[in-house]
């Protein structure tokens, strides 16, 4: 089954609207894991607009508890900005997902283009260091088979497909061809020996079709929609709904 990693950034964003620790990032991460989530994702940004450094450490401590042995800690971010690599060196998460976001972006809006030699030259030493630290490395990419096929040059183990384009096209006349582009990209990655993750704007309406179409999808990272659903059903109920969707044929 495709693993579900719950991104808790939006919980931190809500907490940061007031002083204090309500809602609790680590507390709701615990609820998600107890409900069956396979891991927790955080995406710390330089301005700490949502996830703060102590959240990273608190989540790392949670996932180190015996009850959560085997659960994944996934830290996302841009390793070419100065804030991220010190965090990754200290925490050594299960997975580091490299995302080319700019500090001024509201959210991620594109992947790394691994067909550009300068991009590969910048990322290759980062990937090598993270692997030395014991992290599995995933690189955020757009749906492009050529980019996926170029991933082995970095030495990364996985790519994460940036799925906003799929989410926007889902349910429209462009949906089937857009989804096929993701399928082609996944097959190109897998043909090159690279595992496939996915994330961004996946929700209960579009997740099942994506997971059914993309072969051997290893993991999805979902935050915004899942946290929004948790406002209605509670965190445990939302996680259970997403797991049920991933199990659906």
MARPAKOL-812785 format. One record per residue: x, y, z of N, C-alpha, C in turn. Coordinates in steps of 0.1 Angstrom, whole numbers, plus 2048, in hexadecimal, padded with zeros to 3 digits. Example, Ala and Ser with C-alpha at 12.3 -4.5 7.8 and 13.67 -1.06 7.14 Angstrom:
// MARPAKOL-812785
8847C784E87B7D384E8847DF84E8807EA8478897F584788180084F
***
This chain:
// MARPAKOL-812785
8087F480080080080080980C8008048177F980B8247F980B82980881782E80C81883381A81284181A80C84582580785282881085A83281686582E81D86D83781587A83981287E84580A88984881289584A8108A08428188AC8438108B584E8188B88588118C08638148CF8638198D485881B8E285780F8EB85A8048E78557F88F08577F38F08657F68E586D7F48E587B7FC8F08828098F187E8128FB88380E90987F80990A87380491886F7F991C8777EF91487A7E49178837E991B8917F29138967F89168A47FE9238A480692689A80D93389A80593F8997F893E8977EF9498977ED94F8A57F19478AF7F094C8BD7FD9488C57FF94D8D080A9498D980693B8DF8109338E280D9268E880F91B8DE80A90F8E280C9038DB7FE8FC8D77F49048D47E78FF8D17E49038C27E18F98B97E28EB8BB7F08E68BC7F28DA8C27FF8D48C38038CD8B780E8D18B18138CA8A58178BB8A881E8B98B38238AC8B68178A48BB80D8AA8C28028A38C77F989D8BC7F78A58B17EF8A18A67F789889D80489989D80C88F89580B88289C80A8818A98088758B07FB86F8AD7F08778AC7E38728A97E386C89B7EA8738927EB86E8847F28608837FD85F88B80485288B7FB8478917F584A89C7EC8418A37E183C89A7DC8458917D28428887D683987C7E483787A7E982F8707F18368667F48438677FD84A85D80B84385E81184285381E83C85282A84585582785285683285B85982D86985A83687285E83388086083D88885783789385083F89C84883F8AA84E84A8B084E84B8BF8518538C68468508D28448578DA83A85B8E78418668E884886A8F484E86F8FE84486A90B84686F91583D87791F84587F92783E88893084588193A84F87593F84B86E94885486694285E86693485F85E92D86984F93186984A93385D83C93785D83292D86283792086282F91686883890D87083E90386B8478FA87385390287885590188586090788C86B8FC88F8779008938818F789587D8ED8A08778F28AB8738E98B68698DE8B18618E28A78578D88A285F8CC89B8698D08948718C588E8778BC89887C8C28A38828B98AD8788B18B586C8B88B78618B18BE85C8A58B685B8A78A985689C8A18608918A086D89589F87788B89F8778828AC8758898B78748828C48688788C485D87D8BF8518758BE8538688B685986A8AA85C85E8A18668558A786E85A8B08788518B68728488C286684B8C58608438D085D8348CB85F82B8D485D81C8CF8508198C98458208CC83881D8C78388218B88418298B384182D8A584D82889D85281E8A285D81889A85981488C86181888385D81687585682186E85082B87684A83687085484086A85184786085B84F85985A85E85D86586485E86687286086C87885386488084C86788684086989584187489B83F8778A983F8798AE8318708B882D8718BE8208778CC82187D8D08168828DE81588C8DF80A8918EC80989B8EF7FF8A98EE8068B18E58028BE8E38088C88EE8038C48F67F98CD9007F48CB90D7FC8C190D8058C091980F8C791581C8CC91F8238D591C82E8CF91583A8C191683B8BB9118488BA9028488B98FB83D8B48ED83D8BF8E38408CA8E483A8D48D983D8D88D884B8DA8E38538DC8E18618D28D98688C58DB8658BA8D386A8BC8C48678BE8C285A8BF8B48568CB8AD85C8D68B485E8E28AE8648DF8AB8738D88B38798D58B08878CB8A58898C08A58818B589C8838B788F87C8BD88F8708BF8838688B187B8678A888186089B87B85E89C86F85589186785589085B84D89285F83E88B86A83B88B86F82D88D87E82C89588382389689182089189381288789B81188189E8048868AC80088D8AD7F58938BA7F088A8C17E78868CD7EB87C8D57E48818E37E18808E87D48868F47D087D9007D38799027DF87090D7E38789197E68739257E28799327E68739367F387B93E7FB87594280886994B8078679517FB85B95A7F984F9537F48509467F084593F7EB83B93B7F682E93C7F38249387FC8249297FE8279217F48289137F583090E7E98349027E983C8FC7DE8348FD7D183B9017C68349027B983B8FC7AD8468F57B084D8EE7A58588E57AB85D8DC7A28678D37A78758D77A187F8CF7A688D8D17A088D8CB7928948D27898968CD77B8A38C677B8A38B977B8B08B177C8B68AF76F8B08B57648B78B57578C18C07568C18CA75F8CB8D575F8D78D17668E38D17608EF8CD7668F28D57738EF8E27738F28EA77E8EA8E678A8DD8E27888D58DD7938DB8D17998DF8C77908E58BB7958F28BE79D8FA8C77989068CA79E9048D07AC8F98D87AE8F68DE7BB8F18D47C48E98CB7BF8E28C17C88EA8B57CC8F38B17C38FA8A47C49028A37D29098AD7D69108AC7E39078AC7EE8FB8B37ED8F18B37F88EC8A47F98E889E7EE8E38917EE8ED8877F48FA8897F09048807F690688180590588E80A9068908188FA88A81F8EE88C81A8E28878218E38788228E78718178E88638178F385E8228FE86682390786382D90186483B8F886D83D8F186F84A8E786484C8E485C8428DA8518448CC85483F8CA8608388BD8648348BB85E8268AF8598248AA8568168A78648108AB8668038AA8737FD89F8727F189687B7F288C87C7E788D88A7E288B88C7D588C8997CE87E89C7C88798A87CA86C8AD7C586E8B07B78668AA7AE8678AD7A08598AF7998598B678E84D8B878684A8AB77E83E8A977983B89D77184289E76384E89976385689975685E88D75685C88374D86387774D87287974B87688374488588674288B88A74F88489275788989676488B88A76D88088176D88187577588C86C77188E86A76489986275F8A78677638A88747668B587A7698B88797788AE8747808B087478F8BC86B7938BF86078D8CA8587928D885F7928D986A78A8E687178A8E88787978DE87A79F8DF8807AC8E28767B78DF86A7B58E085F7BF8D585F7C98CA8667C68BE8657CF8B78587CD8B08547D88A88487D789A8497D28948567D38868587CF8858667C987A8677C28758747BE8678767C38638827C68558857CA84F88D7BF8448887B983D88E7AE83589A7B48378A67AE82F8B27B28228B17AB8178AF7B380A8AB7AE8008B67AC8048C37AE7FA8CE7AC7F48CD79E7FC8CB7947F68CB7877EB8C07857EE8B578B7E48AA78B7D78AE7927D98B479E7CD8B87A67C58C379F7CB8CC7987C48D67907BC8D07847C28C677E7BC8C07727B28B57767B28B07827A98A578679B8A97847938A177D7858A477B7828AC76F78C8B076878B8B875C78E8B074F78C8B674478F8AE73779E8AC7367A68B473E7B58B273D7BA8A87477B18A374F7B589A75A7BC88D7557B688574C7BD8797487CB87A7427CC88473A7DA8867347E488B73E7DF8937477E88987527EC88D75B7E388475E7E68797677F086F75F7EE86E7527F786574B80586A74B80787774B81487D74C81B87975981387976481987477181C86677081485E76A81785076982484E76182585575683185474E83E85875683C86275E84886776684B85D77084185777784484C78184B84077A84683C76F84D83176885B83476485E84076086B84475C87484476986F84877487784878087A83978487083178487182478987A81C77F87981F77288281976889181C76B8938277718A182C7748A582778289C81F78989F81A79689C8247A289382D79F8908377A98818357AE87F8357BB8728347C186A8417BF85C8407C085484B7BD84B84E7C984B85B7CE8428617D783A86B7D08308717D782887C7D18228857DC8208917D881989A7E28178A87DC80D8AF7E18098BC7DF7FB8BD7D97F18C27E17E38C37DD7DC8B67DB7E18AB7E07DA89F7E07CF89F7EB7C389A7E87B889A7F27B088E7F07A588D7F779C8817F67958807E979488B7E278D88A7D57968857CA7A38887CB7AB8847BF7B687A7C37B78767CF7C286D7D37C085F7CE7B48597CE7B284C7CA7B68497BC7B28527B37B58517A47C48517A27CB85A7A97D985C7A77E084F7AC7DD84B7B87E483F7BE7E18327B67D58327B07D28267A87D982679A7DC8327957E28337887F18327887F783879280683979280C82C7988148257908188187958228197A08218107AA82A80F7B582D81C7BC8228237BF8248307C682782D7D58338317D983882D7E68328357F28308427EF82C84B7FA8258587F581B85C7FC8158697FA81787280781A87E80581B88881080F89280E8078928187FA89A8177F98A28247F78AF8237F68B882E7E98C182E7E98CA8247DE8D48247D08CE8247CD8C581B7C08C081A7BD8B78267C78AF82A7C48A68357C18AE8427C98B98447C78C18507B98C884F7B58CC8437A88D284279D8C884579F8BC8407958B18437958AE8527A08AF8587A18AD8677998B786F7968C386978E8CC8707808C787177C8BF86876E8B986876D8AC86F7778A386C77689587178089287D78889C88079389988A79F8938827AB8948887B788F8827B688087F7B28788897B286A8877A886687C79C86D87C79286A87179786D86379F8798627A487C8557AF8738517B886F85A7C28658567BC8588517B28538597AB8478557A484884779F8548447988558377A385582C7AE85B82E7B985B8247BF84D8227C084682D7C583882C7BB82F8257AE8318277A48298207A482C8117A783980E7A783C8007B38367F97BF8368007CA82F7FA7C98207F97C081A8017BE80C8007B48087F57AD8127F17A280F7E77A880B7DA7A38007D47A87FB7C77A68067BC
***
